Amino acid sequence: MMDRLAPRTFGFFLIPKFSMLAFTSAVEPLRAANLLSGQELYRWRAISRDGRPVAASNGLEVVAEALSETAGKLDDIAVCGGLDAHLFKDQAVFAWLRRAARAGARIGALSDGAFILARAGLLDGYRCTIHWQCLPGFAETFPAIEVGAELFRVDRNRFTASGGTAALDLMLHIIETGHGRELAIAVAEQLLHERIREDDHNQRMPLRVRLGLGHPKILEVIALMEENLEEPLSCLELAQGSGISSRQMERLFRKYLARTPRRYYLQLRLQQARRLLNESSLPVMEVALACGFVSPSHFAKCYREQYKQVPKSTRRTGAAVPAPSAPPAPAPSGPLAAE
C-alpha cells in the first residue's frame, strides 16, 4: 500500500504531438481521487524538454515545466506518446529518465510512449504494452522486449497503457493498489466509467463489431488472416482452418465483403505495411518481409495500386491508414500465393 499521508507525485513528460486523450485520462482519475477522498493523495506536473508549452496532436498546448526543475521530486513518471514517438531520440531525455529510475521513481508510458522507454533501455527485461496500431512496428524494432496487446501492463516498477482511455483504467488500478478498491470504484463512477477494465482486456473491438458481420465462418477466416500476415496462408489452408470449403469461403466473401478472400487478405497485409511505415523506422524491405511479400518490386507494385503512391512516399507524408471497412473493387479469384 502507498503511504496515505504523503501525496504521490506524478510527472507527465509530454512530447510534441502527444495524445491529449491519454494524458487527460491519466490526470483526471488522480484529481477525482483527491476530491472523493478529501485528501491530497496525488500531485501531478506536466514536463517538457525545455519548459515550454507543448502542443498535443489536436493542436492544443499544455503549459509545462523543464526537466531540470523536477529532479528528485517525482515518484512516478509517465511518458505521454503520440504521433511520431517512434522517431523520438533525445539523449538528454533518455538520461533524465534513467536517472529518475535509479533514484527509485516508477517509470511508465502512455500510448506509444513505450518506444521512448525502449530506446532509453528502460524496458529491457520488462513486459509492456502499446497501442495496437503501433504494436507490429514496436515488435519488429525491439524483438527482445516482450510486448502484448493488453489494455495496460504493470510489471514491477514499470507501467504502460496502450493509449486513449486505457490510461484511465491504468490509473484506477494504481489508485486501487494504493488506496483500496472502494475509492477506485468511486472514481470510476465519478468519471462515468461504467466498469473497471482489467489489465488483460483486449484493446480492439471484437471482429463482429468492427466489421458489422455476424457470420461465424467468415469471422473465423478473417481472424486467421489477421493472425498470419507475415506468412500468409493459402486459400485452402484458410478454408480448412475454418471448417469450410474454398468455394464456400469464396461465396461468403463476395456476398458479405464484395471482394475475394485473396483481395481482402492482400488489403490486410498492405494496411499492416502502411502502419509499419508510419509507426516504425524499419527499412522498406523489412516492412515488405514482415507483411508476407518476398519481392520488394511486387510489394511496391501492390502498394502503389492500393494507395496510389510508393511506400517511401507514405513514410515521408505520414499518411493515415484507411479504415478496413472501405472495400476495394473486387478482383478475380485465384490462389493466394499468386497475389
N, C-alpha and C positions, 0 to 999 in steps of 0.2 A: 504493500500500500504506500502511496505517496504521503509525504508529511502534510497533514491537513493545516498546519499553522503557517508554513512558508509557501507563498504563491510560487507556482512553477512558471518559468518564463520561456515562451516560445519565440524564436526568431524565424521569420519567413523571408528567405532570401529570394528576391524577385529578379528574374532575368527579363530582358526585353521581350515583349510579346508573350508574357506569361498568361496562364489561364486564369481569368478573373473568377470563373465559377469555382474552380478547385480552391483558390485562395479564400474566397468568402465562405465556402462550405467548411473550411477548416477553422476559420476565425469565429464564426457565429456560434458554434457549439460551446466554445470557451466563454464567450460573452454570456450566453444563456446559463451556463453552469454557475457563473458568479452571481447572476441575478437570482436564480432559483434557490441557490444555497444560502444566500445572504452573506456570503464571504468572498473575499478576493482569492479564489483558488488558483487563478491563472492570470498571467500578464502576457502580452504579445507585442512584437515590434516588427515593422516592415524594414527590410535591409536591402540596400543596393550596393553595387560595386563602388560607387563614388559618392554616395549620399544624395544623389539627385533623384527626382521623381522618376518612376518607371512606368512606361506605357504598356498596358496589357494588350492582348491580341485584339480586343474590341476597341482599342484607342484611348480608353480612359486611363488616367495617370494616378498613381498612388504615391504619396509622399513617403520617403524612406530615409533612414539614417545610414551612414557609411559603415563599412566593415570594422574599421578601427575603433569605432565608438561602442561596439558591442562585445569587445574581447572580454572573456571571463564572466560574462553576465547572463549567459543563456544556458538553460537546462536542456532545451530541445531546439534543433534547427531543422526546418523543412525547406528544401529547395523547391521552389514553385516553377515547374516546367511549363512549356507552351510550345509555340511554333519555333522550330529550328533549335530546340535544346540539344539535338544530336550533333550540332555544329559548335557548341559552346566549348571553348578550350582556353580558359583563363587560368593560368598557373597560380596567380595570386589568390584567386578564389579557392582553387583546389587546396593550396597550402593552408588557408584560413580554416577550411572545413576539417582538414586533417588535424590541425592544432586543437580545434574545438573537440574533436573526437578523443584525442589524447587527454584532454582536460576533463573528460567524463561526460560530455554532452551526448544525448541521443541524437543521431543523425538520420534524417529521412528525406523523402522526396514525394512530390505530388505530380500526377500526370507523367510526362516523360522526363521529369527531373532525375529519374533513375540513370539516364545517360550521363549526367554530370557527376553523380556519386560514383558511377563505374569508372569514369575517366580519372577521378581523383583517387582511385584504388580503395574506395570505402565500401565496396560491395563484395570484395574478394572473400570467399568463404561464407557468404550470407545468401539467404533466399530473398527474392524480391518479386515485385510485380510491376507492370507498366500498362499503359493504355493499349487495348487490343490492336489498334492500328499501328502502334509502334513496336509491338512485340516481335514480329519477324525480323525487323531491322536490328533490334537490340540483340536478339539471339544470334544473328549472323555476326554482329560486330564483337560481341563478348561471349563466345561459346563456352567459356569456363564458368560463367556465372549462372546459377540456377534461377531462371525466371519463369513465371507462370502467368496464367490469365485470371487469377483470383481478383476479387474486388480490392482487397488490401492485404498486406502481409506485415506482421511484426515478428522480427527474428532477433532476439536478444536486444541489443542497443541500436538496431536499425529498424526503420519503418518505411513502408512505401504504400502509396494509394494510387490506383490506376487512373484517377482523374475525375473531373466533374463532381458529382455528388458522392462518389466513393470516399472523398476526403471527409465528408460528414460522418460516414459510418466508421472510418478510422478514428476520428476524434471521439465518437461515442464509446468506442472500445477503450480508448485511453482514459476517458472520464470514468467508465465503469471500473477499470482496473485500479484507478487511483482513489475513487470516492464512492464506489458502490453502484449496483445496478439500478437502484431506485432513482438516483439522480440522473443516470444515463437515460432512463425511460422518460423522466420528466423533461429533460432537454429535448428528446426526440419529439415528444408531444408538443412542446412549445414551438418547435420549428415545423410542425405539421408533417413530420416524417412518420408514417403510419406504422413502421416496424424497423427494428434494428437488424440490419443485414449482417450476416456472419462473414468472416474473412474469406471463406472459400466460395462465397456466392459468385456465380459466373457474371462477367461484365456484360456480355451481349444478350440481347433478347433471344428467346428460342427461335429456331428456324421458322416454325409455324407462324409466329407473329411477324418476324422480319419480312417474310416473303408473302404473307397473306394466303398461304396454301394450307390445305388440310389433308391432302392425300398422303398417307403414311409412306408409301413406297417411293414416291418422288422425293420426299424429305430424306429418306434413307440414302438415296443415291447422292443427293446434294451434300449430305453430311460426309459421305465417303470422299466426294470430290474435295471438300474443304480440308479434310484431313490428309490428303495426298496431293499437294500442289507441287512439291519438289520432285517427286517421282510419280507422274500421272499414271493412273490405272487405265487399262483398255476398256472399251465398251463392254466386252464380255465379262471382265473382272468386276466392273461396276454392277452389271445386271446380276451376276451370280452372288455378289456380296449383299444384294438387296432381295434376293429370292424371287426374281422375275426374269423373263426372257428379254433378250436385247430388243426384239421387236416391240414388246410391250413398253419397255423403257422409252423407246423412240416415240411411240404414240403419246405417252404421258407428257413428255417434254414438249412435243408440238402442240398438244391440247392446252396445257397449263402455262407454258412459257413462250410459246410461239417461236421456238427455235430447237435445234437438235441438241442432244446431250453433248456432242463434240463441241459445238459452238459455245454452249453455256460454260463448259469446263475451261475452254480457252479464255473466255472472258474473265472467269475467276482468277486464272493464272496471271492474266495481264493486269488485273486490278491489284493483285499481290505485288507484281513488279512495280507498279506505279507507287504503291506505298513504300516499297524499299527504296525507290529512287528519291522519294520525298523525305523519308524518315531515317535514312542511313547514309553513310559515306562509302558504301561498297562500290567497287568498280562495276561498270555496266555488265561486263562479262560475268561477274559473280552473281549479279542480280538475275541475269538470264538463267544461269545454272540453278539458282535457288528456286526458280519458278518452273523448272522442268524443261527448259529449252537447251538442247545440246549444241545448237548452232547460233552464234551471235547474229549472223545475217538473217536467219529465219526469225529470230526474236525481234530484230529491228523491223523486218517486213510486217510481221503480225501486229506489232506495236503501232507502227505508222498507219496501218489500215484501221485500227481501232480508234486511235486518238488523234490522227491527222498531224502527228509530229514524231520526231525521232526521240528515243529515250533520253539522250543528253539534253534535249530542249526542255523536257519535263523537269530535270534536275535544276536547270537554270531558272525556270519560271516558278517552280514550286506549285504546279497545277494540282488542284484537288482531285481526289478520286471520285468519279461519278457514282451515284447510288446504284447498287446492284440490281435494283428493280427495273432500271431502264433497259428494255430488251433491244439488242441489236437485230438487224434483219436476219431472218432465218437463212441458214446455209445448207447446201446439200449434205446428206448424211454420208458417213464413211467411217473408216477405222479411226479411232482417236490418235493412234500413233502417227497417222499421216498429217494431222493437224491442218 
